[in-house]
Each structure stands twice: as structure tokens, then as C-alpha cells.
Amino acid sequence: MQQVAQSNLKGSIRLGNYLRRLRAGYGYSLRRVEERARAEGGEIDNSQLSRYEKGICYPSFDKLRVLASVFNVPVQAFSDVVDLEAFEDLKPKGGDSSSLLEEGQQAMKSGETALAFACYERALELLEESADAPDRDEMVARTRLSLALALHRLGKLSLSEQELRSALRVSDSMDGSLRVQAVLNLANVHADQGDLFLAEMEAERAYNFARAEKLDLMVARSLHTLARVLADQGQNGNAIERYRESADIYERCGEAYEAVRIRLNIGGCYVSMGKTREGIRLLRSALLESRSRGYRRQQARAWSYLGEAYFKTSDFQRSGKCLRESDALSGVPDKYIDLMFVNAYYDWKMAGESGNPTREKIAFGRLKALRSGLERKFPEVEAFDAHMERGRSDA
């Protein structure tokens, strides 16, 4: 929340628009929000809220907590909204909604998630301005799903979930393929939030629908998500089977990008199972393909996975080299905070095991800084959080 707390003099137009949309979604007047705030134990008069919505000033953190309760959203969502202002200058000046959607999809594949977000957001703005455009409802649904995926990749899980739920509320305007995609994206958000039970239920529902409707690509994506949930549950053998089923269908559908992601995931499963040599072979193969196709995020993931694999074999020299390669790809132009956190985590562990307190302290500082902007949960995050909790208990 640092950006939100920096100034009470200058507000945020983006945050103001977000607050206005939340209020409109509930059908509340400014006066009604004032009443609801009082019921939540806070004081926000209607003139204050009007200034927030116009971007004249920021709410204090206490006011944001009250607004979060009124609108039933996490406080983190407000910080995420303000963070997205950094991408405003990336919005294309020209183009129509269809071309912007395609540009966004290409940016996602090349790992330029911030640019993809900006393209999708601009496409949505154009669609909202053209109420009479042909196939508008389907295009809006498709663009919202793409926007939700970009938000997910940027680590803005709460905002991604809100976009997906907005899309699903008007699911009658979607074809079957889009409905399955929305449910699967929601499953992945819940998995990243640590709710594997709900993620598995949603993925199974999507898989059954896709199979019944003979939507091959959606069957592959459903299997992909189910495999991911199984891997997160520690069922790596079952996960590999599902990943391979998914990869076969991706290959038939010509989805090279997704097929590379699958091979990385399978390599990671082998490493987790202790079959490190096979895991490294698969990861290096996927790395070469990612590089040849220009898939920057997948290259960064491959290097990060390799760093973890070499760490587990106590080959700290190779591990460190791989983690540095991943960091170089993860830092610019977009920041892959999840990968940067993993890289810092294994650097921290290696420094500790090598008896290098200076490097250990630097890596620990990086972890603390990165953790504050990370909503996603995975083993390295949970291990670091547990370490922090033990430190607080000992103190």
C-alpha cells in the first residue's frame, strides 16, 4: 500500500474510477456508502467519497479498509489498481478492438505482460464506447477474459478474479469455449490463492463440459489445469499423466506455446520426484524451444526451474548461474515477481548453506521486498512465511 499512502494531496484517477465502478455495481448512492461505512465502524462522508472518485485525493489506509468492507473486496485490490497506473503510457494510440486483442495475445506469448494488459484494457474501452458494434457482447467477454489472464500474470489475483466473475455473470453472451476458459482461469486463480479444493472442482467442471461439447482445445486446457492442481498437491506422477494427455492435444491443435509450458511443468515434476537428471533434460529442451520461439517468460521459468534442480543436487555454482539468467529475463521490461522471488529464495538458501552471511542478508532483504508485492502462494512463499513467523515467535 506504499503508493496509496504516499500522498493525501494528489489522488488517482484510476483508483477513483475503480471506486465508482464498485459503487455502481452495488447500486449505491454516495449517501448510501456513507451509511454503510458507518455501519462498518468507519466515517466516510459522501463529499469525501466524491473527491476520492474524482481523483482529487487518496483515501487513507483506514478509509480504504472501511471501503474494502463496504464493497467486499480485499484492501490489496486498491493497491493493485494504483500499481496499474504505471502501464498507462503503454496503451496503443490507434487500432480497433480486434487488432488490439491480437496485439495483446502476441505480447503475452513474448512475455510482455504489461503491454498485453494495456492492449486489452484499451480494446475494452473501445468496445464499451461502441454499443452497436456487431458481435460486441462476445468480443467484450473475450477481451475481459484476456484482461483477467494478464492481471493474473501480473500477480494481481484479486483484480483477475473480479474480472472473471464479471464475465461469468453475463455468460449467456459467451460461447461454450469462452465459458470453459473463464472457469479454468478462475480455477488457476484459486490454485494460486492456495484453495486447491475449489480449483480442482472448477477444473473438473470445465473438463466435463469441454469433453461433452467436443471442444478439444478446452479439453487440453482443462487437463493442463487439473495436472497443475495435482502437482501442487504433491501427486507428481498423476500430474505427469495429465500433462502428457494435454500436450498430445495441444500438439494436434498447433498450440506450440502451451506445449512448451507443459514440457516445463513435466520437467519440474520430475525434479520434485527426485528424478533430477530426466527433469533437467526436459527443462533444457523446453528452454531451447522457448528461446527459438521468443517466449521470454518461459525462458525465465526454465532457468528458474533449472536453478532449483541444481540446488537440489548441491551444484551451487550451476544453480547460481541459472538463477542469474532467470533474473536477467525476469526484471525487464516486465517484472516476473513470482520467478524473482523463487530465484532469491534459492540464492538465500545457498548462501546459508555456504556460510556466506553477507550474501544471505542481501538475498533475505530481496525476499522481504518481493514478498510485499506477491499475492500468489507456492512452496517457496510458504517456507519463507513460516520462517518469518518463527522469527516473530522467537522475538
N, C-alpha and C positions, 0 to 999 in steps of 0.2 A: 504493500500500500504506500510505498515511499512517494511515488509520483503524485498520488492523490493528496497526500499530506503536505506537500511542499509549499503550497500557497493557498491562502484563503482569499486572495485578491483577484486572481485570474482563474477562470473556470475552464471547463472543457465542453466544447460544442458536442463532441461525440458522446460524452457521458450524459449531457443534457438530453440529447435525442434518445438515448437508451432509457433514461428515466421516464421520458414522455411516452415511449412505446410500452413500457411496463404498466404505466398508469392507464393508458388507453386499453391495454389488454384486459385489465380488470374492470374497465368501465367506471373508474373512479374520477371524481372531480378533484380539484386541488383541495377543496374544503374536506372532502371525504378522506383524503390521505392524511390531512391534519388530525382528523378524528381517530383514524386507525393508528397513527403514530402515538397519540396519547394513550390509546388502549394498550400499546406495546411498551408503555413506560417511558416514552420519549416525547420531546417537544419539537415539532417541525411545523411552523405556521405556513399557511398557503402562500404568502408572499416570499418566504424563504425558498419554498419548493419551486416557485415560478422563476426565481433567479438561478437556481441550480439548472433548471430545464433550458434556460436561455444561454447557459454557459457563462454567466456573469461571475460566478464564484464557485469554488469547490465546497461540497459538504465536508464537515469534519469527520473523523473516523467514527465518533459516537453517533453522528447523524446517519452515516452510511450503515451502521449496524441496525439502527431503527428501520431505515428504508429496506434493508435486506429482509427483516422480519415482516414488514408490511407486504412486500411483493414476493416473499417466499423464494428468494434466491440467495446463494452464498455471497458473503461480502467480497470474496475473491473475484467474483464476476465484475464488480465495479473497477477493480484494479486492472483486470484484463482488458476491459473496454478502453481505458485510458492508454494502456500499452499499445493498442492497435492504432493510435494516432500516428505512431512512428511510420506507418505504412501509407499514410495519406498521399504522399508525394509520388508513390509508385503507381497510382491509378492512371490507366491509359486515358489520353485526352480524346481519342477518336475510337471508331469501331462501333459495331452493333452488338447486341446481346449474344448472338450466336458466335460471332468471331471472338468475342471476349471470353466466352465459355471455352472455346477451343484453345485460345491462348493460355488460359488458366490451366487447362489439362496438360498442355505441353510443359508449362512451368513446374507443375507438380512432379512430372516424371524426371525433370532435370534437377530436382531438389531445390528449386527456388520457391519455397512455400509462401513467403511474404508477397512475392509478385503474384502468385496464383490467387491468394486471398484478395489482393487489390483488384485483380481482373474480375473475380466472381462478384465482389461487392459492387463494382461499377456496373456489371451486367444486370444485377438485381435492381439497382437504381433505375436503369433504363427500362426494364420490364415494368416496374411499378409506375413509371411515367406513361406507359403505352397500354392503357386498359383495353383497347380494342384490337390489339395485335393477334394474328392467328396463332392458335396453339399456345397462347400466353400462359394458361394455368399449368400446362405440362412443363413449359420452359422455366417457370418460376420454381416449380417443385425440383426440377433437375438442378437448377442453379443453387437453390437452398441446400441441397444435399452436397453439392461440390463445396459450397462455402463451409458447411459443417465439417467436412473432411479436412479442409485447410486449417480451420480453427483447431481441430484435433491434433494435426501435425505440429501446429504452433504451440501445443501444450495448453490451450485454452479449453479445458474439458467442460467446464460449466456452460460456457457460451456455445460450444458444439452441441451439447445435449439440448439446450434451449432451441437451437435451430432445427434439430431433428424432430423434436416434439411439435414444433410449429408446423413442420412439413407433414407429419403424420396426422395432425388434426384435420388436414384437408386431403387425406389420402385418396379420396374419391377422384381427385384430379390426376392421380398418378396411374401409370400402367403397372402391371404386376411386377416388372423388373425393378422399377423405381421403389415400390413398396418394400420389396425384399432388401434392396440396398439400404433403405432408411433403417430398417430393423437391424441389419447387420452392423451398420455404423454405430447404432445405439448399443449393440452388444459389445463392440470394441471399446466404446467409451466406458461402459460399466466394468469391463475387464481391467481397464487402466485405472479405474477408481477402486479396484480391489474387490468388486462384487462379482465373483466368478459364477456363483449360482445363478444369478439373474442373467449374466452374459451367456451362459450355456443354454438356458431356457429360450432366450431370444434367438440364438443361433440355430437351435433345433427347429424352432418355429419357421424361421426363414428357409432352412434346408427342406423341410417337408413341403412347404408351399412351392418352392422353386422346382422341386422334383415332380410334383403333381402337374405343374404347368409346363414342364419340359423346357425350363429356362437354363440351358447348360452353363452359361457363364455365371449365373447366380448360384447354381449348384456348386460350382468350383469355389466361389467366394464364401459360400456357407461352410463348405468343408474346411476352407482356409481358416475361418474364424473359429470353428469347432476345434481344429487342431491347435490353434493358438491357446484356447482355453485349457485344453488337455495338457499342453506343455506347461502352462502357468500352474496347473495343479500337480505337476511333477510326474505326469503319466507320459513320459517322453516316447516310449515305444508305440503306444496308441496314437500319439500325436504324429509321429513319422508316417504311420499308415495313412492317416487322413491327409497329411500334407502331400503325400505321393499321389493319392487319388485326385486331389485338387490340381496338382501340377500337370497330370495327364490331360485333364480337361482344358486347363489354360493353354497348353501347347496346341491342342486341336483348335482352340478359338483364336490362336495367334496373339495371345496376351504375353508378350515377352517380358514386360516389366514385372508382372505378377509372378511369372515363372522364376525370375531371378530372386524375388523376395522369398519364394518358397524354398529355393535351394539354400539361401542364407539361414532360414529358420531350421531346416533339417540339419545343416551343419552345426548350428547352435545346440540342437537336441542331442546330437552325438557327443558333443563336448560335455554337456550336462550329465550324460550317462557314463562318462569316463572313457568313451571311445575317442580319445583326443586325436589320434592320427587320422582317422577317417573324417572326423569333423573338420580338421584343418584342411584336408584335401578338398572337401566340398566348399569350404569358405573361400579358399584361394581361387577355385574355379569360378565361383559366383563373383568374386572381386574382379577377375579379368573380364568377365562379360559385362559387369556394371561399368567398368572403365571404357570398354569399347563402345558401349551404347550411350555413354554420357549420363548415367544415373548417379548423380553426386551423393544423394543421401544413402543409397545402397552401398556405394563405395565406403562411405564413412562407417556404416553399420558393419560391413565386412571387416574393416580394420579393427574396429572396436571388439568384435567377436573374437578375432584372432588374438588381440591383446589379452583377452580373458583366457583363451585356450592356452597360450604360452605361460601365463601366470600360473595356471593350474599344473603345469609341468615344471614349475620353478625356473623357467628360462626367462629371467627377468630382463635380460638385455633385449631379446626379441620382443618380449611383451611391451617394453617401454617404447621401442621403435614403432610398433603397430599403433599404440595409443597416441603417439605424437602425430602419426599420419592421419588418424581419425580426427584428432583435434584440428588439424590444418584444414580439413574439409568441413568440419562442423561449425567453424567460427564465422565464416564469411561466404556469401553476403548474408545468408540467414544463419541464425544460431540454433543448432540442434541441441537444446539444453539437456534432453534425456541422455544423448550419447556423451556429451561433455561431462555429465555427472558420472556416468559409468567409467569413463576414462580417468577422471580424477579419483574415483573410488579405488581403482586398482593401482593407481600411482601411489595413493596413500598407504594401501596395504603393503605394497612392495617396499616403500620407504621404511615402514615399521619393521618389516622382516629383515631388511638390510642394515638396520641400525643407523639410519640417516635422519636424525631428528629435525634438521633444518628443512629438508625436502618434505618430511612428514608434516611439519607445521604448515608449509606452503600449500600442500595438497588439501589439508584439512580446512584451511581458510577458503580454498576454492569450493570445496564441498558445501560449506555453510552458505556461501554466496549463491551458489547454483540452486541449493535446496529451496530457498525462499521463493523462487520462480517456477517451481516444479509441482504440478498437480498430480502427475502420473505416479502410480505406485508400482515398483518392481523390486526384486530381491535386494539389490544394492541400496535402494532407498530405505527399505525396511531395516536392513542391517545398520545403516548409518543412523536412522531414527532411534533404534534400540540402543546404540552406543551413546547417543546424546541423552537419552532418558536415564541410562545408568549413571552418566556423569552428573545429572541433576540430582539423582537419588543419593549418590555418594556425597555430594556437596551438602 
